[in-house]
Amino acid sequence: MKEGDLSRRVQVVGRDEFAAFIGGTLDAVNANLWALVADIRSESTLVS
């Protein structure tokens, strides 16, 4: 995610509840960012 590749799932190493929570949260943030970037790209084609 930090390299800008939003196509990959976030992998968190750990088996406790906190790791599961953080992994799920980061995965959701990644999915939302991917959707936002896709929307911006789509809308930008309408402007130019």
Buried (B, 14 or more C-beta within 10 A) or exposed (E): BEEEEBEEEBEBEEEEEEEEEBBEEBBEEBEEEBEEEEEEEEEEEEEE
